[in-house]
Amino acid sequence: MGTMGEFERIIEKLKVKSDIFKAMNVASPIVAVNYDCPICQDREIIPVEQEDGSFSARNCECKERKIQKRLFKASGLTEEQSTLRLDDFKPNGDTMQMYLMARNYIDRQAWKENKGFALVGSVGAGKTMLAQIIASEIIMDKKMTVIFLPTTSLMAELRVAQFSDGGVEYEQRIDRLINADVVIFDDVGKEKPTEWVQTQYFRIIDGRYNHKKTTSFTSNYELVTLSDRFSEFGEAIISRLVAMTRDSIVNIKANDYRLL
């Protein structure tokens, strides 16, 4: 017989202690547990006794809050980014068009109709901030999984995952990106457009297009330039992105606010 593992030894010790307390006719010591919600003890449901003595359950008031917390954690937004709201964005004459698009997109909850948005053009105009605000608003709706993803980080992570676990982790990441309810790609085209990078873009975007998933993106490149940059798959990638965002595409020409 092999050596008893640490976990099994702990269990045996607890059993012995319990037997000792029983023999002494003394109650076992109570271990204090700190719950986020003491009402339901983090079960998110509360048992309710019926008149006939049977039990049913109702949702605890903490359930919606915890769902939202889990969605934010899975989204890729930082804690600071998750608190951004439209009022935090201060538009000027150059950025008013994309601000109005964002407000209209949020007001009509366009993501529920599988419609995305695209913010392309000038560096430092606030495209990323507006995209994060929209992502936060979608998560607040509490009905959809949202992924906000800088594409440079995406490609780096996929490259590492490709050589982990025989490619299993890579396939899991691709599958998650294809099937998430909403994905917002930030800074499309910023990375060096190698054939491998273009292949990843096409696989993910084509998958989302075929599955009719809500897809949005930002880029410092205008659409024609972006298509030329993706020389191998440019037309195929951009045509699908345009099809998924055509009702809410804004081409921004503005000064870099970081330099003002």
Secondary structure, DSSP 4 states (H G I P E B T S, - for coil): -PPPPHHHHHHHHHHHHHHHHHHTT-PPPPPP---S-TTTTTSSEEEEE-TTS-EEEEE-THHHHHHHHHHHHHHT--HHHHT--GGG----TTTHHHHHHHHHHHHTTGGGGT---EEEE-TTSSHHHHHHHHHHHHHHTTSS-EEEEEHHHHHHHHHHHTTSGGGHHHHHHHHHHHHSSEEEEESTT-S---HHHHHHHHHHHHHHHHTT-EEEEEESS-HHHHHHHSTTTHHHHHHHHHHHHGGGEEEE----GGG-
